[in-house]
Amino acid sequence: MSATAVAGAARARARGLRRFASQEALLAVAVIGLAVVVGFINPRFLAYRNVADILLGNAYIAIAAIGMSMVIISGNIDISVGALIGVLATLSGSIAVAGAPTIVSWAVPVVLGVLVMAAQGAVVAYLRIPAIVVTLGMMSILKGGLISVTGGKWITDLPQGFHLADLNVLGVPMPVVIMIVATALAALWMRYSPSGRAIYATGGDAEAARLCGVNPQRTVVMVFALHGLFAGIATLVYATQLRVIQSTTPSGLELTIITAAVVGGVSILGGVGTVVGATLAAILIAEITSALVFINISPYWTDALRGGLILATVIADIVRRQRRAARGWKK
Amino acid sequence: MTVAVEKTPARKLPRWLARHETLLAVILVIALLGLGAFNERFLTFDNLLNQGRLMTEIGLIALPMTFVIITGGIDLSVGAIVGLCAIMLGYSWKTFGFPLPLAIVFSLFVGGLAGFVNGLVITRVKVPPLIMTIATLALYRGLAEGVSQAHSVRGYPEWFYFLGQGSLYRVPTQLLVLVVLVVVAGVALDRTTFGRTLYAIGSNETAARFSALNVDRAKLIVYTLSGLASALAAFVLVSRVTTTRMDMGMGYELDVIAAVVLGGTSIFGGSGTIWGTAIGLAMIQLLKNGLALTGVKGDATIVVIGAALILSVLVASSLQRRRD
């Protein structure tokens, strides 16, 4: 009985791995295929300028989607991240303009991001309040707080040294370097480290994880803290790219980040998924948005397309799970 | 037995007084009187009626949201449905050339359909309500943006404004509609099989299924009602502010969920009342108006509402734990 169960689990895992490899492969094919098709219709789409715009302008979304993937894999959700990035960007810019050392203006958003998210994680884990309530409340606190404190003022005259995103590493722009390094480190850590595996265990079944010696509460706090770390790094890439920082929260940013995480193959039921898919999905979404302009479709359709994409992925994921469960029952 | 009954009232509060709704009502009256003493413009008949006018859109959506949350679900797409229905109302009239009454009916139909789609995927495909309605939040708002291309519609005929700006015996028209619907929803939840089914689903869905309750149908109805109420709110809103814009209803989900949760409905499902939601709604509006009168701007009030949402869930769950 138990031997069959173990064998079944192993088979399911092998199938699961193959499936996620294919989810990522599918996304990579979609990214390249779309580039070829749209480039055929309008060659300017593939101009270096446009490709760089797509990658540089959206690297921060891919970075934030890494943390969001971890949150969703652990069985939670966060809708405050967009507002948090807006607040941190404003803070970082204000500190830089006030004349503080550059390193301080870079460190503050990262440290504060970790603290705010870890606090939310603690409320979710230890006080047992659903993440949607905590983060919905936090979103409005951050959003309203930012506008009422700054009055939506623009931050200009940023010092030259502030622009981290303008730097290069061996000719590769910094945002792309950070995106690739962050994705690779997170992917390896989640795949091979015990604490990385604990996230999957907690999201899969918190009670089973507890019986296996994982502390689900501590894991959830850790996941939120890491999510805050990536949100802080994303802020850094986002804010140091801008010449003028508008002290408002980018509207709908949390939805873009959640979409990237979910479309990237993170199962919304918790417990499975990878961060590589999330990064590919973030690039795909940016590419679609850009492609609309080049094939003369109004950008006002972007949100509808994004909503349709997330819906299709979620439904496909669940239907696949049900089929697999049905096969399991027959055996 | 009788001795015990005689003894307890001395030490413990009577049961009806310890209820969440009663406590809230007491707080509400104290807050009303406090604000009245603080600012003489507040406790006037006209100001209170005007506040009733302003809270109607949120209130209409809060009624089915109470149902949804009692079943253990949530609907984050309500604000987006308001936007979509406002655009559908304006565009079907101005651009497609529907007569205005037909455009209103069409917009209500679109709202009901939007809610029905939510319910259908939630019950048939078993997508968790949170994720489904986050996805349709993007989708429905995106449709409103795509159809309208950011153009607004205005210039409605005079009779159209009666619902949003008119009064009957000095009472705002839409407030009367809300009061009637509060009573209908309250009675439906309290006294009908349908209403009791919602509690059964929220307390234990598997048990409800084994009790031969039609769980899927009840959920489908609840989400459809949520879409329909959002469409009605869109109608009231357009009629009140006289224009149609694609960003209408943005952020409504926060106010609606805050009103429901503040009114004592458990975010985990299984308990809550319409009467509580009505008081929660009044408290949210009171908070907004009170803050506005003391000179706080609109953006700061959402900070307070967000904090109120988290705090009320915290307090409710810690009380629940103490009772257990």
Interface residues (C-beta under 8 A of the other chain):
Chain A: I77 I79 V123 L127 R128 I129 P130 I132 V133 V134 L136 G137 M138 M139 S140 I141 K143 G144 G145 I147 S148 G252 L255 I258 T259 V262 I268 L269 S298 Y300 W301 T302 D303 A304 L305 R306 G307 G308 I310 L311 V314 I315 I318 V319 Q322
Chain B: I74 L76 V121 V125 K126 V127 P128 L130 I131 M132 I134 A135 T136 L137 A138 L139 Y140 R141 G142 L143 E145 G146 S148 Q149 A150 G251 E253 L254 I257 V261 I267 F268 V296 K297 D299 A300 T301 I302 V303 I305 G306 A307 L309 I310 V313 L314 S317 S318
